[in-house]
Amino acid sequence: MGEATLKPRHALNDRARDLRNHATDAERILWGHLRNSQIEGVKFRRQQPIEEYIVDFVAYSPKLVIELDGSQHADNLKYDEQRTACLCRNRFRVLRFWNNDIFENIEGVLTVIRQSCLELASPTPQPPPARGGGV
C-alpha cells in the first residue's frame, strides 16, 4: 500500500485552538445555538483559519462566516475591511454582529443567520430550457 498523505498543518491552528479554549461570553452564547447543526442542519465550526485570518464561526457548506465584534473593532475598521474582502474572494458571505446584539437580541441574530443559511443553500433558479423548433 502507498503512504497516506497528510494534509499540511495550517500555521494558525494552535492560535485557533487557543481562541476556542478562551471564547468570549458572546461567542459561547452564539456557539450554544450554532453547535450540533441546530440551524437548518448547517454544520458550523468555530475559530477556524481561512488564509491568514481566524474566523469566529464558519459553515463551509453553505459558505457562511459569522464574525462577532466587540468595542475593539471600532478601532480596526481597515483590518476588518481587508479581512472581509479576503473572505469574499474565497466566496464566503460574511455576517457581522456586535457582541451587544448577542446579549440583547439573540433571536434577531439567529433569524438573520437562519435566513442566510436558507438563501445560500437554495440554488439560483435557472431559466427553463429553450424549446426546440420542431416540425
C-alpha positions in Angstrom: 0.0 0.0 0.0 1.1 3.6 -0.6 1.8 6.1 2.1 -1.0 8.2 3.3 -0.5 11.9 2.5 -1.2 14.2 5.4 -2.9 17.5 5.0 -0.4 20.2 5.8 -1.0 21.8 9.2 -2.2 25.4 9.0 0.2 27.8 10.7 -2.7 29.3 12.7 -4.1 26.0 14.1 -2.5 26.5 17.6 -3.8 30.1 17.8 -7.3 28.9 16.7 -7.3 26.2 19.4 -6.3 28.8 22.0 -9.2 31.1 20.9 -11.6 28.1 21.1 -10.4 27.4 24.7 -10.8 31.1 25.7 -14.0 32.1 24.0 -15.7 35.4 24.9 -19.1 35.3 26.6 -20.8 36.4 23.3 -19.0 33.6 21.4 -20.1 31.0 24.0 -23.7 32.1 23.8 -23.8 32.1 20.0 -22.0 28.7 19.8 -24.7 27.3 22.1 -27.2 28.0 19.2 -24.9 27.0 16.3 -23.3 23.8 17.5 -24.6 20.4 16.5 -26.2 21.7 13.3 -29.1 23.3 15.1 -29.8 26.0 12.5 -31.2 24.4 9.3 -28.9 21.4 9.7 -25.9 23.5 8.8 -22.6 22.4 10.4 -20.7 25.4 11.9 -17.1 25.3 13.2 -15.6 27.9 15.5 -12.3 29.7 15.4 -11.2 28.3 12.0 -8.2 29.6 9.9 -9.0 30.8 6.4 -5.9 32.1 4.7 -4.2 34.4 7.2 -7.2 35.0 9.3 -9.1 33.1 12.0 -12.8 33.5 11.7 -15.2 33.2 14.7 -17.6 30.8 13.1 -17.7 29.2 9.6 -20.0 26.9 7.7 -18.2 25.5 4.7 -21.4 24.5 3.1 -23.1 26.9 2.6 -20.1 29.3 2.6 -21.0 31.5 5.5 -18.8 33.2 8.0 -20.1 34.8 11.2 -17.9 37.4 13.0 -18.6 38.9 16.4 -17.3 42.3 17.0 -16.6 43.9 20.4 -15.6 47.5 21.0 -12.1 46.9 19.8 -13.4 46.5 16.2 -14.4 50.2 16.1 -10.7 51.0 16.1 -9.8 48.3 13.5 -12.1 49.1 10.6 -9.4 48.9 7.9 -8.3 45.5 9.2 -11.9 44.3 9.2 -12.4 45.5 5.7 -9.3 43.6 4.5 -10.4 40.5 6.3 -13.9 40.7 4.8 -12.5 41.3 1.3 -10.3 38.2 1.7 -13.3 36.1 2.8 -15.4 37.4 -0.1 -12.7 36.5 -2.6 -13.0 33.0 -1.2 -16.7 33.1 -1.9 -17.9 33.3 1.7 -20.8 35.5 2.8 -19.8 37.4 5.9 -22.3 38.3 8.6 -21.0 40.7 11.4 -22.8 41.2 14.7 -21.8 43.4 17.6 -21.4 41.5 20.9 -24.3 43.6 22.3 -26.6 42.0 19.6 -25.8 38.6 21.0 -26.6 39.7 24.6 -29.7 41.9 23.8 -31.2 40.4 20.6 -30.1 36.7 20.2 -33.4 35.8 18.5 -32.9 38.5 15.9 -29.3 37.4 15.3 -30.5 33.8 14.8 -33.2 34.9 12.4 -30.6 36.6 10.2 -28.3 33.6 10.3 -31.1 31.2 9.5 -32.2 33.3 6.5 -28.7 33.5 5.2 -28.3 29.7 5.5 -31.5 29.2 3.6 -30.6 31.7 0.9 -27.1 30.2 0.4 -28.4 26.6 0.4 -31.1 27.2 -2.3 -29.6 27.2 -5.8 -30.1 30.2 -8.0 -33.2 29.5 -10.2 -32.2 28.6 -13.7 -34.4 29.6 -16.7 -36.2 26.8 -18.3 -34.5 25.2 -21.3 -35.3 26.8 -24.7 -37.8 24.8 -26.7 -36.5 23.4 -30.0 -38.4 24.4 -33.1 -39.8 21.0 -34.2 -41.7 20.3 -37.3 
